[in-house]
Amino acid sequence: MSIEEKIKDMIDNNKAILFMKGTPYEPKCGFSARTVQALIECEVEFAYLDILENPDVRATLPSVSDWPTFPQLFHNGELLGGCDIITEMHTTGELKEVLNG
């Protein structure tokens, strides 16, 4: 299985998955930390993958998602966005609505 196929499999087989730097318990950048905090406040379960520990995913995901930066949050197989979009969606209440829908 190619790395692209593995990424697509992870996206397809997790209702919500966050590709981030670090873990939800130890984020390794402020953008990942803010995104995790928004998800926690929405009280949703999510899978995650530490791209710092998975350099193949870090190198390949931007071409799969057509999104250049991290973190990247996917829900129901679709990219929701990175930190700025997730933070904005959380502020308006849209994030909780989408994730719980």
C-alpha positions, 0 to 999 in steps of 0.5 A: 500500500502506498503512503497516499493510500495509507493516508486516504485509508486513515481519512476514510476510516476515522470520523474525525482525524487531526494530522498535527505536530505532536499529540493532543496531550503534548502538542509541538506547536501553537497551531496544533494546540489551538486546534486540539483545544477547540476539539476538546471544547466541542467534546468530540472524539477524534483520531490523530497522527503526529506528523513529526513522527511520520515524515512520509505522511508529513511530506505527502499529505499536502499533495493529497489534501491540497492544503500546504500547512499543518494541522489538518482536520478531516471529518467524514472524509473531507478536509475541514481546514487548518488552525485558522479555519477551525478556530473561526468555526469554533468561535461561531459554533459551527465546528461543534455543529459540523462535528456532531452532525 
